[in-house]
Amino acid sequence: MPHPQRGGGGPRRGGGRAGAALTFVLLLAATPGLAETLTLTGVMTGADHQTYREVPFRVRAGTTSVSVAFNYAGKDQKAVIDIGVRDPQRFRGWSGGNKARFTLTETWATSSYLPGPLPAGTWTLILGVPNLRKDGRATYTATIALDHSPVFHGFAEAPLRAGPGWYRGDLHLHTEHSDGACASHTGQKVPCPLFRTLEAAAARGLDFVAVTDHNTSSHFQDLAELQPYYDDLLLIPGREVTTFQGHLGVLGMTAPLDFQLGGPRAPTLGHILDQAEAAHALVSINHPGLPSGEACMGCGWTAATDYARIPAVEAVNGTIGAGPLSGIPFWEARLNAGLHITAVGGSDNHDAGLPPARGVGVPTTVVHAEALSQDAVLAAIRAGHVFVDVQGTRDRLLEVRAEAGGQTAEMGDGLKAGAPVRLSVHVAGGAGGRLAFAGPGAAGLASAEPLQGDERRTFDVPALARGWLRVDVRGPDGALWLLGNPIYLARP
């Protein structure tokens, strides 16, 4: 379950005291924007055996998620209390005794429950008692978190892996929820179910994926249901906002999003970015180097854009690689304009059954994150602590560190270079390849000797170097293997 923002708790109350609930909600309504926590308590006795009780609680307008954590005593005496919930208009689900926690939002809900609008008014927690001995007594507590923020922190309850490390993933994937298609059991081309994409990602050894179906949120329900099963693969909700003026990846957001650029719902790109920023979503311009026309409608990027609001660009897209139509020149033009934008990659996979060389994870975006969690992965991308493994290998590694005057920086960081800069490069899995340097800060740097596998090299950068400096790895034929992100050199 996610971690909704929580605010001050309210008074504890029993199952049938609606007046106390109303007083509590009225007090909270005076502080809009804060998350609310309601605590419902009560007692079941033998008289409640094989009966139902509906306990009311209030949800106010603007609520974005309703999360319930339920616990009760008496289990050692075989007491059983089942749970479900109704909103003011309809039944929203029943998990019985199989879940002690659940969440409902507009676009997804914990399995057993229905996503959809969260109407303001009186909701009821449904309690069923299939067994309670005649002399039994079972106290219960329901903690209800009501969030009012569009920010979403992930389907996983906790990081799938703790601690910093390099985590590998694919940020651009399509399934049956848009135009993904693959072969059925009998070989017919059918809409490709999301689990096929996740199976391909797991087989490739990826740590995270963002599923980015076009302009829809219907796949979020599948992701919520499948995350507990894929407990070693972080599932990040995404959308590819597909407009007539370009495609935009929006990652980490489950709230509704108006995408109709140029229409009354989203007159300008700024209206779309406003929604994404309010939800702390990561935005990436996808395949900006493609042409737009009948062959690929709206694929190239032509929208009027404040690039200071764009944290990432898909520099390498799986369908076009790192060739002439890649996003690298588009990205470098923004770097030359003084912007700090992270280069990422995505397979843009539409068929989970493709062979590995063209399938999910080609290219792979590799991030140096503090943990394997949605917040940590997206934060690492924003920071530029990223390289792109163009061929989607399992083990190639590129680490770049710069030191000057007691300061250190890794890819994506800035460095005030008033003294000579010592550049340290670590490459693993690059045997036969060569280091390549790019950017105005790389003037004079060269490395002609081929790499010998896991290798570390150091270089001296002149003290007068300014601008951005990037390290790549290219194969013997000049093909790009690893695309690094820059270190930014500024005057002290």
C-alpha positions as CSV (number, residue, x, y, z in Angstrom):
1,M,0.0,0.0,0.0
2,P,1.1,3.6,-0.6
3,H,2.1,6.1,2.1
4,P,-0.6,8.8,2.0
5,Q,0.4,12.0,3.7
6,R,-1.0,12.1,7.2
7,G,-2.0,15.0,9.4
8,G,-3.2,15.4,13.0
9,G,-5.3,12.6,14.4
10,G,-8.8,13.1,15.8
11,P,-10.6,11.8,18.9
12,R,-11.2,8.2,19.3
13,R,-14.8,7.1,19.1
14,G,-17.1,4.1,19.2
15,G,-18.9,2.5,16.4
16,G,-22.2,4.2,16.5
17,R,-21.4,7.8,17.5
18,A,-22.1,9.7,14.4
19,G,-22.3,13.0,16.2
20,A,-18.7,12.8,17.3
21,A,-17.7,12.0,13.7
22,L,-19.5,15.0,12.4
23,T,-17.9,17.3,14.9
24,F,-14.5,15.9,14.0
25,V,-14.9,16.5,10.3
26,L,-16.2,20.0,10.8
27,L,-13.0,20.9,12.8
28,L,-10.8,19.4,10.1
29,A,-12.7,21.3,7.3
30,A,-11.3,24.5,8.8
31,T,-7.8,23.4,7.7
32,P,-8.0,22.6,4.0
33,G,-5.1,20.9,2.4
34,L,-4.1,18.8,5.4
35,A,-4.3,15.1,5.4
36,E,-6.7,13.7,8.0
37,T,-6.5,10.6,10.2
38,L,-9.7,9.2,11.7
39,T,-9.6,6.5,14.4
40,L,-12.7,4.4,14.9
41,T,-12.9,2.1,17.8
42,G,-15.6,-0.2,19.1
43,V,-16.4,-3.5,20.8
44,M,-18.1,-6.7,19.5
45,T,-19.6,-9.2,21.9
46,G,-21.3,-12.5,21.7
47,A,-24.5,-10.8,20.7
48,D,-22.8,-9.6,17.5
49,H,-22.2,-13.2,16.3
50,Q,-23.2,-13.5,12.6
51,T,-24.3,-9.9,12.3
52,Y,-23.2,-6.8,10.4
53,R,-22.4,-3.4,11.7
54,E,-21.9,-0.3,9.6
55,V,-19.7,2.3,11.2
56,P,-20.0,5.8,9.6
57,F,-17.1,8.2,8.9
58,R,-17.0,11.5,6.9
59,V,-15.0,12.2,3.8
60,R,-14.8,15.8,2.6
61,A,-14.6,17.2,-0.9
62,G,-11.2,17.1,-2.5
63,T,-10.1,13.8,-0.9
64,T,-7.7,12.0,-3.2
65,S,-7.3,8.7,-1.4
66,V,-9.1,6.7,1.4
67,S,-6.8,4.2,3.2
68,V,-8.0,1.9,6.0
69,A,-5.9,-0.1,8.4
70,F,-8.0,-2.5,10.6
71,N,-7.1,-4.5,13.6
72,Y,-9.0,-6.4,16.3
73,A,-8.5,-8.5,19.4
74,G,-9.8,-11.9,20.4
75,K,-8.3,-13.9,17.6
76,D,-6.9,-16.3,20.2
77,Q,-10.6,-17.0,21.1
78,K,-11.5,-17.6,17.4
79,A,-13.1,-14.2,17.0
80,V,-13.4,-13.1,13.4
81,I,-14.3,-9.7,12.1
82,D,-14.5,-9.1,8.3
83,I,-14.4,-5.7,6.6
84,G,-15.7,-3.8,3.6
85,V,-16.7,-0.3,2.7
86,R,-19.5,1.8,1.1
87,D,-19.3,5.4,-0.1
88,P,-22.4,7.6,0.1
89,Q,-23.6,6.3,-3.3
90,R,-22.5,2.7,-3.8
91,F,-20.8,-0.4,-2.4
92,R,-17.0,-0.1,-3.0
93,G,-15.7,-3.5,-1.9
94,W,-15.3,-6.3,0.6
95,S,-12.1,-8.0,1.5
96,G,-13.5,-10.0,4.4
97,G,-10.6,-11.3,6.5
98,N,-8.1,-11.5,3.7
99,K,-6.7,-7.9,4.0
100,A,-6.1,-5.8,7.1
101,R,-5.2,-2.7,4.9
102,F,-6.7,-1.2,1.7
103,T,-6.7,2.0,-0.3
104,L,-9.2,3.5,-2.7
105,T,-8.4,6.3,-5.2
106,E,-10.0,7.6,-8.3
107,T,-7.8,5.6,-10.7
108,W,-6.9,2.5,-8.7
109,A,-7.7,0.6,-5.6
110,T,-6.4,-2.3,-3.6
111,S,-7.7,-5.6,-5.0
112,S,-11.2,-6.5,-3.6
113,Y,-12.1,-2.8,-3.9
114,L,-13.3,-0.5,-6.7
115,P,-11.5,2.6,-7.9
116,G,-13.5,5.7,-8.8
117,P,-14.6,9.1,-7.7
118,L,-14.4,9.6,-3.9
119,P,-17.6,11.5,-3.2
120,A,-17.9,13.7,-0.1
121,G,-20.3,12.7,2.6
122,T,-20.9,9.8,5.0
123,W,-19.0,6.6,4.2
124,T,-19.5,3.4,6.2
125,L,-17.0,0.8,7.2
126,I,-18.8,-2.5,7.0
127,L,-18.0,-5.0,9.7
128,G,-19.2,-8.6,9.5
129,V,-18.8,-11.1,12.4
130,P,-18.8,-14.7,11.1
131,N,-17.7,-15.9,14.5
132,L,-17.7,-14.6,18.1
133,R,-18.3,-16.9,21.1
134,K,-21.3,-16.3,23.3
135,D,-19.0,-15.0,26.1
136,G,-16.5,-13.5,23.7
137,R,-15.4,-9.9,23.5
138,A,-13.4,-8.3,20.6
139,T,-12.3,-4.7,20.5
140,Y,-11.4,-3.2,17.1
141,T,-9.6,-0.2,15.8
142,A,-9.8,1.2,12.3
143,T,-7.4,3.9,11.3
144,I,-8.6,5.8,8.3
145,A,-6.2,8.1,6.4
146,L,-7.9,10.7,4.1
147,D,-5.4,12.3,1.8
148,H,-6.0,15.6,-0.1
149,S,-2.8,15.7,-2.2
150,P,-2.3,14.4,-5.7
151,V,1.2,13.2,-4.7
152,F,1.6,9.4,-5.0
153,H,4.6,7.6,-3.4
154,G,4.3,4.2,-5.0
155,F,2.4,0.9,-4.9
156,A,5.0,-0.8,-2.8
157,E,4.6,-0.4,1.0
158,A,8.3,-0.1,1.5
159,P,11.5,0.1,-0.7
160,L,11.9,-3.2,-2.5
161,R,15.6,-2.9,-1.7
162,A,17.2,-0.7,0.9
163,G,20.4,1.2,0.5
164,P,22.1,3.1,-2.3
165,G,23.0,1.3,-5.6
166,W,22.8,1.3,-9.3
167,Y,19.3,0.2,-10.3
168,R,18.3,-0.7,-13.9
169,G,14.9,0.0,-15.5
170,D,12.8,0.8,-18.5
171,L,10.9,4.1,-18.5
172,H,8.7,3.7,-21.7
173,L,6.4,0.6,-22.1
174,H,3.0,0.0,-23.7
175,T,0.5,-2.8,-23.1
176,E,-3.1,-3.7,-23.9
177,H,-4.2,-0.5,-22.2
178,S,-3.1,1.4,-25.3
179,D,-1.6,0.0,-28.5
180,G,0.6,-2.9,-27.1
181,A,0.0,-6.1,-29.0
182,C,1.6,-9.6,-28.9
183,A,0.9,-13.2,-29.9
184,S,-1.8,-15.1,-28.1
185,H,-1.6,-18.8,-27.1
186,T,-2.6,-19.8,-30.6
187,G,-0.4,-17.2,-32.3
188,Q,-3.0,-14.6,-33.0
189,K,-2.1,-10.9,-32.6
190,V,-4.0,-9.6,-29.6
191,P,-3.9,-6.7,-27.1
192,C,-0.9,-7.6,-24.9
193,P,-1.7,-8.1,-21.3
194,L,0.4,-6.1,-18.8
195,F,1.8,-9.2,-17.0
196,R,3.6,-10.2,-20.2
197,T,5.5,-6.9,-20.1
198,L,6.4,-7.5,-16.5
199,E,7.5,-11.0,-17.1
200,A,9.8,-9.8,-19.9
201,A,11.2,-7.1,-17.5
202,A,11.8,-9.7,-14.8
203,A,13.5,-12.1,-17.2
204,R,15.8,-9.4,-18.3
205,G,16.8,-8.7,-14.6
206,L,15.4,-5.2,-14.4
207,D,14.8,-3.5,-11.1
208,F,12.1,-1.1,-12.1
209,V,9.7,-0.3,-15.0
210,A,7.4,2.6,-15.8
211,V,4.3,1.5,-17.8
212,T,3.3,4.5,-19.9
213,D,0.2,3.7,-21.9
214,H,-1.1,6.5,-24.0
215,N,-3.3,9.2,-22.2
216,T,-4.9,6.6,-19.9
217,S,-4.8,5.5,-16.3
218,S,-6.6,2.2,-16.7
219,H,-3.4,0.2,-16.2
220,F,-2.9,1.6,-12.7
221,Q,-5.3,-0.9,-11.3
222,D,-3.3,-3.8,-12.9
223,L,-0.1,-2.3,-11.4
224,A,-1.6,-2.0,-8.0
225,E,-2.7,-5.6,-8.0
226,L,0.6,-7.0,-9.5
227,Q,3.1,-5.1,-7.3
228,P,2.8,-7.5,-4.3
229,Y,3.6,-10.4,-6.7
230,Y,6.5,-8.7,-8.4
231,D,8.2,-7.9,-5.1
232,D,11.6,-7.6,-6.7
233,L,10.5,-5.4,-9.6
234,L,9.4,-1.8,-8.8
235,L,6.2,-0.8,-10.8
236,I,6.0,2.9,-11.5
237,P,2.7,4.3,-12.9
238,G,3.2,6.3,-16.0
239,R,1.4,7.9,-19.0
240,E,2.7,8.9,-22.4
241,V,0.8,12.1,-22.9
242,T,0.3,11.9,-26.6
243,T,-0.4,15.3,-28.2
244,F,-0.4,16.6,-31.8
245,Q,2.8,18.5,-30.9
246,G,4.8,15.8,-29.3
247,H,4.8,13.0,-26.7
248,L,5.5,13.5,-23.0
249,G,6.3,10.8,-20.4
250,V,4.7,11.6,-17.1
251,L,6.0,9.2,-14.4
252,G,4.9,8.6,-10.8
253,M,1.5,10.2,-10.9
254,T,-1.9,8.4,-10.5
255,A,-4.2,11.4,-10.3
256,P,-6.3,12.3,-13.3
257,L,-4.5,14.4,-16.0
258,D,-6.0,16.5,-18.8
259,F,-3.9,15.8,-21.9
260,Q,-5.7,17.5,-24.7
261,L,-3.1,20.1,-25.6
262,G,-4.5,23.0,-27.6
263,G,-8.1,22.4,-26.4
264,P,-10.0,24.1,-23.6
265,R,-8.9,21.5,-21.0
266,A,-5.2,22.1,-21.7
267,P,-4.7,25.2,-23.8
268,T,-0.9,25.2,-23.4
269,L,1.8,22.8,-22.4
270,G,2.0,24.8,-19.1
271,H,-1.4,23.5,-18.1
272,I,-0.2,19.9,-18.4
273,L,3.0,20.7,-16.6
274,D,1.1,22.4,-13.8
275,Q,-0.8,19.2,-13.1
276,A,2.3,17.0,-13.2
277,E,4.3,19.3,-10.9
278,A,1.4,19.5,-8.4
279,A,1.7,15.7,-8.2
280,H,5.5,15.8,-8.0
281,A,5.5,13.6,-11.2
282,L,8.6,13.3,-13.4
283,V,8.2,14.7,-16.9
284,S,10.3,13.5,-19.9
285,I,10.1,14.6,-23.5
286,N,9.9,11.4,-25.5
287,H,11.7,10.7,-28.9
288,P,12.0,14.4,-29.7
289,G,14.2,13.8,-32.7
290,L,11.5,12.0,-34.8
291,P,9.8,13.8,-37.6
292,S,6.0,14.5,-37.4
293,G,3.7,13.6,-40.2
294,E,1.4,10.9,-41.5
295,A,4.0,8.2,-40.8
296,C,4.3,9.2,-37.2
297,M,1.7,11.7,-36.1
298,G,2.8,14.1,-33.4
299,C,5.9,12.1,-32.7
300,G,8.5,14.9,-33.0
301,W,8.5,17.7,-30.4
302,T,7.1,21.0,-31.7
303,A,5.2,22.3,-28.6
304,A,6.0,25.8,-27.3
305,T,8.0,24.8,-24.2
306,D,9.6,26.4,-21.1
307,Y,12.5,24.0,-21.0
308,A,13.4,25.1,-17.5
309,R,10.3,23.0,-16.4
310,I,11.5,19.9,-18.2
311,P,13.6,17.6,-16.0
312,A,14.4,14.8,-18.5
313,V,14.6,14.0,-22.2
314,E,14.4,10.6,-23.8
315,A,17.7,10.8,-25.6
316,V,17.6,7.1,-26.6
317,N,14.4,5.5,-27.8
318,G,14.4,1.8,-28.4
319,T,12.8,2.0,-31.8
320,I,15.4,4.4,-33.2
321,G,18.4,3.8,-30.9
322,A,21.2,6.4,-30.8
323,G,21.2,7.1,-34.6
324,P,20.5,10.3,-36.5
325,L,16.9,10.5,-35.3
326,S,17.7,10.0,-31.6
327,G,17.0,12.6,-29.0
328,I,20.7,13.3,-28.3
329,P,21.1,16.4,-30.5
330,F,17.9,17.8,-29.1
331,W,19.1,17.2,-25.6
332,E,22.6,18.6,-26.2
333,A,21.0,21.8,-27.6
334,R,19.3,22.3,-24.3
335,L,22.5,21.7,-22.4
336,N,24.3,24.2,-24.6
337,A,21.6,26.7,-23.6
338,G,22.6,26.3,-20.0
339,L,19.9,24.0,-18.9
340,H,20.5,21.0,-16.6
341,I,18.3,18.2,-18.1
342,T,18.7,14.5,-17.5
343,A,19.1,12.1,-20.5
344,V,17.1,8.9,-20.1
345,G,16.2,6.0,-22.3
346,G,13.2,3.9,-22.9
347,S,12.4,0.9,-25.1
348,D,9.0,2.2,-26.2
349,N,8.1,-1.5,-26.3
350,H,4.7,-2.4,-27.8
351,D,5.2,-6.2,-28.0
352,A,6.4,-8.0,-24.9
353,G,7.2,-11.1,-27.1
354,L,9.9,-9.5,-29.1
355,P,13.4,-11.1,-28.9
356,P,15.7,-9.7,-26.2
357,A,17.8,-7.7,-28.5
358,R,14.7,-5.6,-29.5
359,G,12.5,-6.1,-26.4
360,V,11.8,-4.7,-23.0
361,G,14.8,-3.1,-21.5
362,V,16.6,-2.0,-24.7
363,P,17.8,0.6,-23.9
364,T,18.1,0.4,-20.1
365,T,18.1,3.5,-17.9
366,V,20.5,3.0,-15.0
367,V,20.1,5.2,-11.9
368,H,22.2,5.7,-8.8
369,A,19.4,5.9,-6.3
370,E,19.3,5.8,-2.5
371,A,16.9,2.8,-2.5
372,L,14.7,0.8,-4.8
373,S,11.6,2.9,-4.3
374,Q,9.5,5.2,-6.5
375,D,10.5,8.3,-4.7
376,A,14.2,7.4,-4.7
377,V,14.3,6.4,-8.4
378,L,12.6,9.5,-9.6
379,A,14.8,11.7,-7.3
380,A,17.9,10.1,-8.9
381,I,16.6,10.9,-12.4
382,R,15.9,14.5,-11.4
383,A,19.4,14.8,-10.0
384,G,20.9,13.4,-13.2
385,H,22.5,10.4,-11.5
386,V,21.9,8.3,-14.6
387,F,23.5,6.7,-17.5
388,V,21.8,4.9,-20.5
389,D,22.9,1.4,-21.4
390,V,22.0,1.6,-25.1
391,Q,22.1,-2.1,-25.7
392,G,20.3,-3.0,-22.5
393,T,23.0,-5.3,-21.1
394,R,22.7,-6.7,-17.6
395,D,26.0,-5.6,-16.2
396,R,27.6,-2.6,-18.0
397,L,28.5,0.2,-15.6
398,L,29.6,3.8,-16.0
399,E,30.6,5.8,-12.9
400,V,32.0,9.3,-13.3
401,R,33.3,11.5,-10.5
402,A,35.0,14.9,-10.6
403,E,37.0,16.5,-7.8
404,A,38.2,20.1,-7.5
405,G,39.2,22.2,-4.5
406,G,37.8,19.7,-2.0
407,Q,34.5,19.3,-3.9
408,T,33.2,16.2,-5.5
409,A,30.5,15.6,-8.1
410,E,29.0,12.7,-9.9
411,M,27.0,12.7,-13.1
412,G,24.2,15.3,-12.9
413,D,26.0,17.4,-10.2
414,G,27.5,20.8,-10.5
415,L,31.1,21.7,-9.6
416,K,32.7,25.1,-9.1
417,A,35.9,24.6,-10.8
418,G,38.4,27.3,-9.8
419,A,41.2,24.7,-9.7
420,P,42.2,21.9,-12.0
421,V,39.6,19.1,-12.0
422,R,40.5,15.5,-11.5
423,L,38.0,13.3,-13.5
424,S,37.7,9.6,-12.4
425,V,35.9,7.1,-14.7
426,H,35.0,3.6,-13.8
427,V,33.7,1.3,-16.5
428,A,32.6,-2.3,-16.0
429,G,31.6,-4.7,-18.8
430,G,33.1,-2.4,-21.5
431,A,36.0,-4.6,-22.8
432,G,36.9,-3.5,-26.3
433,G,35.1,-0.2,-26.0
434,R,36.6,3.3,-25.8
435,L,35.9,6.3,-23.7
436,A,34.5,9.3,-25.5
437,F,34.1,12.8,-24.2
438,A,31.5,15.5,-25.1
439,G,30.6,19.0,-24.2
440,P,32.5,22.3,-24.0
441,G,34.1,21.2,-20.7
442,A,35.7,18.2,-22.5
443,A,38.0,20.2,-24.7
444,G,41.4,18.5,-25.0
445,L,40.3,15.2,-23.3
446,A,40.9,12.0,-25.2
447,S,41.3,8.3,-24.4
448,A,42.6,6.2,-27.3
449,E,43.3,3.0,-25.5
450,P,40.5,0.4,-25.6
451,L,39.0,-0.7,-22.3
452,Q,40.0,-3.9,-20.7
453,G,36.8,-4.9,-18.8
454,D,36.4,-3.5,-15.3
455,E,38.7,-0.5,-15.4
456,R,39.3,2.8,-13.8
457,R,41.0,5.8,-15.4
458,T,41.7,9.4,-14.4
459,F,42.0,12.6,-16.4
460,D,43.0,16.2,-15.6
461,V,40.6,18.8,-16.8
462,P,42.0,22.4,-17.2
463,A,41.0,24.8,-14.5
464,L,39.5,27.1,-17.1
465,A,37.1,24.5,-18.4
466,R,33.4,25.6,-18.2
467,G,30.0,24.3,-19.3
468,W,29.1,20.6,-19.3
469,L,31.3,17.6,-19.5
470,R,30.1,14.1,-20.4
471,V,31.7,10.7,-20.6
472,D,30.3,8.0,-23.0
473,V,31.5,4.6,-23.9
474,R,31.6,3.5,-27.6
475,G,32.2,0.2,-29.2
476,P,35.0,-0.7,-31.6
477,D,32.8,0.3,-34.5
478,G,31.9,3.7,-32.9
479,A,28.5,2.6,-31.9
480,L,27.3,4.2,-28.6
481,W,27.2,1.6,-25.8
482,L,26.8,3.8,-22.7
483,L,25.5,7.4,-22.7
484,G,26.5,9.4,-19.6
485,N,25.0,12.4,-18.1
486,P,27.0,15.6,-17.7
487,I,28.9,17.1,-14.8
488,Y,28.4,20.8,-14.9
489,L,31.5,23.0,-14.4
490,A,30.9,26.6,-13.3
491,R,33.0,29.5,-12.2
492,P,33.6,29.7,-8.4
